[in-house]
C-alpha cells in the first residue's frame, strides 16, 4: 500500500504520527507526508520528520496558489475540469509529479486533489481519498442537521464542470472516514465510518516522538488554575472575556492562576491587571497537554476546542470548565459555534462516557461554587 497523508496544522501532524506508528507501520506500506507551508516552522518540522525515518518522503507545498497570474489560474482550472489535473503546476512543479499512491488521506482538502487523482488515472491507477477528522469538533460535519463543509465558488465550478465532462468529483468526508469516537457521529449512506485505535497513556514511544518532532516544552511550577484565552475580543466576536478572567482571578487569587493568551493577543491587558501569563509558544496545545501532566490543574476557557480535543485524543482525563454561557455579548456566528459545536460535542462526549469532568458552567453562581470547592 502506497499512501499520501496531507497535514494542514500541528495537530494533524500528531495524528499522522499516530497513524504511522500504530496503524500503518507494516513492512509492505510506504507513506509520504505532505506539510502545508502555512504551518509555523514547517522547514524545521520537515527536518525532524526526515530524521525520524517514519516516512518515505516529506513534502512541503503551498495550500493555495500564490496571488497573481490570473490567466494561468484560469487555464489550470480548465485542465482540472476536463480531467487533466495532472498538468497543473501543483503537480508538474512539485514532488507530487512522482505520485504512485493508492490512497490519499486528508482533513484539509484542496482543488489540486483532482491533480493527484487525474495523474494516477493516467498511470492506470484509481486513487482512494480517505478522510480523517482532525478533532471531535469537526464531527459536526458527520452529524445530520449540523454544520456542513463550506464550499467555495471555485470548488462549485470544478464540481459542475467535471460532472459535465463525466469526471470524478470529490465530496469531502464521504466514502471512508476515520474517527476515534464513532458514537459521536450519525449514520449516513454516503460514508463508511471506521474506528481508529485509542491512544494509551502507556504509548511512551509515540509520546516521545511527538515531543521530539514538535519540540514540546516542559511546563513546571504551574498554579492550579489555567485559563485558555481566545481571540473573542480582538477579532470582534464578542466582549467580556477579559472581565471574566479578572473575575476568576479575584475568586481564586492572582497567584493561583495563569493565562495562556491567544498567540495574536498583543494587547497586554492581562499582564497590566497583574495576572501571570504563560510564555508564548508556537507548539499546538494538544501536544503540550499530551506530553505534560495536568493531574492537579483545573482548566477554564470560554470555548477553546484544544482542551477537550486533547483530552479525548490522549485518553488522559482532566478537569475543565467551559464558560461561554457567561459571555453576554457575542456575534451570532460565535454563539452558534459555542452552542452547536462546543456544547454539542461535550454533550456527545458525556453520552459516550468520555470527558466527564469537562463541564459547561451556566451561571456566575455556579462558577463561584466550583472554584471555591
C-alpha positions in Angstrom: 0.0 0.0 0.0 1.4 3.4 -1.0 -0.3 6.4 0.5 0.0 10.2 1.0 -1.2 11.9 4.1 -1.9 15.7 3.9 -1.1 17.7 7.1 -2.5 21.2 7.5 -1.7 22.0 11.1 0.4 20.6 14.0 -2.4 18.6 15.5 -3.0 16.8 12.2 0.7 16.1 12.3 0.2 14.4 15.7 -2.5 12.3 14.1 -0.3 11.4 11.1 2.4 10.3 13.5 -0.1 8.2 15.4 -1.4 6.6 12.2 2.1 5.8 11.1 3.2 4.3 14.4 0.0 2.5 15.5 -2.0 1.9 12.3 0.1 1.7 9.2 3.6 0.6 10.2 3.9 -2.6 8.3 6.6 -4.0 6.0 4.6 -3.5 2.8 3.4 0.1 3.5 5.1 3.2 2.1 3.8 6.5 3.3 4.6 10.1 2.1 3.6 13.0 4.3 2.8 16.5 2.8 3.0 19.6 5.1 1.5 22.9 4.1 3.9 25.7 4.2 1.4 27.7 6.2 2.4 25.7 9.3 4.6 27.8 11.5 8.1 26.3 11.5 7.3 23.9 8.6 11.0 23.7 7.5 12.1 22.6 11.0 9.2 20.1 11.2 10.2 18.7 7.8 13.8 18.1 9.0 12.6 16.5 12.2 10.3 14.1 10.2 13.2 13.2 7.9 15.4 12.4 10.9 12.6 10.2 12.4 12.7 7.9 9.3 9.0 7.3 9.7 8.0 8.4 6.2 9.3 7.6 2.7 9.2 11.3 1.6 8.4 14.5 3.4 6.9 17.1 1.0 6.3 20.8 1.5 3.7 22.6 -0.5 1.6 25.7 -0.5 -2.0 25.1 0.3 -3.3 27.6 -2.3 -1.8 29.1 -5.4 0.0 32.5 -4.9 -1.8 35.7 -5.9 -1.5 36.9 -9.4 -1.2 35.3 -12.8 -4.9 35.1 -13.3 -4.6 33.7 -16.8 -2.5 30.8 -15.5 -5.1 30.0 -12.8 -7.9 30.0 -15.3 -6.0 27.6 -17.5 -5.3 25.3 -14.6 -8.9 25.4 -13.6 -9.9 24.4 -17.1 -7.4 21.5 -17.1 -8.9 20.2 -13.8 -12.4 20.5 -15.2 -11.7 18.4 -18.4 -9.8 15.7 -16.4 -6.2 16.8 -17.0 -5.4 18.0 -13.5 -2.0 16.3 -13.8 -1.0 19.3 -16.0 -1.4 21.9 -13.3 1.7 23.5 -11.7 1.0 22.0 -8.3 1.7 18.6 -9.8 4.2 19.3 -12.5 6.4 21.6 -10.4 6.4 19.6 -7.1 7.4 16.2 -5.8 3.7 15.2 -6.4 4.6 14.6 -10.0 6.1 11.3 -8.9 2.9 10.2 -7.2 2.3 6.5 -7.1 -0.4 6.4 -4.4 -3.2 4.0 -3.7 -4.7 6.3 -1.0 -4.6 10.0 -0.1 -5.6 10.7 3.5 -6.8 14.2 4.3 -8.8 16.5 6.5 -7.9 19.7 4.7 -8.8 19.3 1.0 -7.8 21.4 -2.0 -8.7 21.7 -5.7 -5.3 20.1 -6.6 -6.8 16.8 -5.2 -8.1 16.5 -8.7 -4.5 16.8 -10.0 -3.4 13.8 -8.0 -6.5 11.8 -9.0 -6.1 12.6 -12.7 -2.3 11.9 -12.6 -2.9 8.4 -11.0 -5.7 7.7 -13.5 -3.3 8.5 -16.4 -1.0 5.8 -14.8 -3.8 3.3 -14.8 -4.5 3.5 -11.1 -7.6 4.9 -9.3 -6.6 6.6 -6.0 -8.9 6.4 -3.0 -9.4 9.6 -1.0 -9.8 8.8 2.7 -10.9 11.4 5.3 -9.7 11.6 8.9 -11.4 14.0 11.3 -8.8 16.2 12.9 -10.8 16.8 16.1 -14.0 15.8 17.8 -15.3 19.3 17.0 -15.2 18.5 13.3 -17.6 15.6 13.8 -20.3 18.2 13.3 -19.7 17.5 9.6 -20.7 13.9 10.3 -23.9 14.6 12.2 -27.3 15.0 10.4 -28.7 18.6 10.6 -25.5 20.2 11.8 -22.7 22.2 10.1 -21.6 21.1 6.7 -18.2 21.7 5.0 -18.0 25.2 3.3 -17.8 25.1 -0.5 -16.1 28.0 -2.2 -17.0 29.3 -5.7 -14.0 27.6 -7.3 -15.0 24.3 -5.9 -18.6 24.7 -7.1 -17.3 25.4 -10.6 -15.0 22.4 -10.5 -17.7 20.1 -9.4 -20.2 21.2 -12.0 -17.6 21.3 -14.8 -16.2 17.8 -14.1 -19.8 16.4 -14.0 -20.3 17.8 -17.5 -17.2 16.0 -18.7 -18.1 12.9 -16.7 -15.1 13.1 -14.5 -14.6 12.0 -10.9 -15.9 14.6 -8.4 -14.7 14.9 -4.8 -17.2 15.3 -2.0 -15.4 15.8 1.3 -15.9 13.5 4.2 -17.8 10.9 2.2 -16.6 7.3 1.4 -14.2 6.0 4.0 -13.9 8.3 7.1 -11.8 7.5 10.1 -12.7 8.8 13.6 -11.8 7.9 17.2 -15.4 8.0 18.5 -18.0 6.6 16.1 -20.7 7.0 18.7 -20.3 10.8 18.3 -21.3 10.6 14.6 -24.6 9.8 12.7 -25.2 7.1 10.2 -25.2 8.3 6.5 -25.3 6.2 3.4 -22.7 8.4 1.7 -19.8 7.4 4.1 -18.4 4.4 5.9 -17.2 5.2 9.4 -14.1 3.4 10.6 -12.9 3.5 14.2 -9.3 4.4 15.0 -7.5 2.8 17.9 -7.5 4.9 21.1 -4.2 6.2 22.4 -3.0 4.7 25.6 -1.1 6.7 28.3 1.4 3.9 28.1 2.3 4.7 24.5 5.5 6.2 25.6 7.3 5.7 22.2 4.6 7.7 20.4 4.6 10.4 23.1 8.4 10.7 22.9 8.2 11.1 19.1 5.6 13.8 19.4 7.8 15.6 21.9 10.9 15.4 19.7 9.2 16.3 16.3 7.1 19.2 17.8 9.7 20.3 20.4 7.1 20.4 23.1 8.2 22.4 26.2 8.0 21.0 29.7 5.8 23.2 31.9 6.8 23.4 35.6 5.6 25.3 38.7 2.2 26.0 37.2 -0.5 27.3 39.5 -3.7 25.3 40.0 -5.9 27.2 37.5 -5.1 27.6 33.8 -7.2 29.9 31.7 -7.1 29.3 28.0 -7.9 32.7 26.4 -9.4 33.2 23.0 -9.4 35.8 20.2 -13.1 36.7 21.1 -12.5 40.4 21.8 -9.7 41.4 19.4 -11.3 39.5 16.5 -14.6 41.2 17.1 -16.6 38.1 18.1 -17.8 39.5 21.4 -16.9 41.2 24.7 -16.5 40.1 28.3 -13.7 37.5 28.3 -11.1 39.9 29.9 -13.6 40.8 32.6 -14.3 37.1 33.2 -10.6 36.3 33.5 -10.2 39.1 36.1 -13.2 37.9 38.0 -11.8 34.3 38.1 -8.5 35.7 39.4 -10.3 37.6 42.1 -12.1 34.4 43.2 -9.0 32.0 43.2 -6.3 34.6 43.8 -3.9 36.1 41.3 -1.1 33.9 42.5 -3.2 30.8 41.8 -3.9 31.4 38.1 -2.0 31.6 34.8 -3.4 32.6 31.4 -2.4 31.2 28.1 -3.1 34.1 25.7 -4.1 33.6 22.1 -0.9 33.8 20.0 -2.1 37.0 18.3 -3.1 38.8 21.5 -0.6 41.6 21.9 -2.8 44.0 24.0 -1.1 43.5 27.3 -4.4 43.8 29.2 -4.0 40.7 31.3 -0.4 41.5 32.3 -1.4 45.0 33.2 -4.0 43.5 35.5 -1.3 41.8 37.5 -2.2 38.3 36.2 0.6 35.9 35.1 0.6 34.8 31.5 2.2 31.7 30.0 5.2 32.1 27.9 4.3 32.2 24.2 4.7 29.0 22.2 4.0 28.0 18.6 3.5 24.4 19.7 -0.1 23.3 19.5 -1.8 22.8 22.9 -2.8 19.2 22.2 1.0 18.3 22.1 1.7 20.2 25.3 -1.2 18.6 27.1 -0.1 15.1 25.9 3.5 15.5 27.0 2.9 17.2 30.3 0.9 16.2 33.4 -2.1 18.3 34.4 -3.4 16.0 37.1 -3.7 18.7 39.7 -4.8 21.5 37.4 -8.1 23.0 36.5 -8.6 24.4 33.0 -11.0 27.3 32.3 -11.9 28.6 28.9 -14.7 30.4 27.0 -14.8 28.0 24.1 -11.3 26.6 23.3 -11.6 23.4 21.3 -8.0 22.4 22.2 -8.7 21.4 25.8 -11.4 18.7 25.3 -9.9 17.7 22.0 -6.5 17.0 23.6 -8.3 15.1 26.5 -10.2 12.9 24.1 -7.3 12.2 21.8 -4.8 11.5 24.6 -7.3 9.5 26.7 -5.9 11.3 29.7 -8.7 12.8 31.9 -8.6 16.4 33.1 -10.9 18.9 34.9 -12.1 21.7 32.7 -14.9 24.4 32.8 -16.3 25.9 29.7 -17.6 29.4 30.4 -19.2 30.6 27.1 -22.7 30.9 28.7 -21.2 33.7 30.9 -20.3 35.8 27.9 -23.2 38.2 27.5 -22.3 39.8 24.2 -21.2 37.7 21.2 -21.9 37.6 17.5 -24.5 35.1 16.2 -21.7 33.2 14.4 -19.7 32.7 17.6 -22.8 31.9 19.6 -23.7 29.2 17.1 -20.2 27.8 17.3 -20.3 27.8 21.1 -23.7 26.1 21.4 -23.9 23.9 18.3 -20.2 22.8 18.1 -18.6 23.1 21.6 -21.7 22.4 23.7 -23.0 19.7 21.4 -19.6 18.0 21.3 -19.2 18.0 25.1 -22.7 16.6 25.4 -21.9 13.9 22.9 -18.7 13.0 24.7 -20.6 12.7 28.0 -23.1 10.4 26.4 -20.3 8.1 25.3 -18.7 8.1 28.7 -15.8 10.5 27.9 -14.6 13.8 29.3 -17.0 13.6 32.3 -15.0 16.2 34.3 -15.3 18.7 31.4 -18.3 20.8 32.3 -20.2 23.8 30.8 -20.8 26.4 33.5 -24.1 28.2 33.1 -24.1 30.9 35.7 -21.7 33.1 37.8 -23.0 31.4 41.0 -22.2 28.0 39.6 -18.7 29.3 38.7 -18.1 30.6 42.2 -19.2 27.3 43.7 -16.9 25.1 41.6 -13.9 27.4 42.1 -14.4 27.5 45.9 -14.5 23.7 46.3 
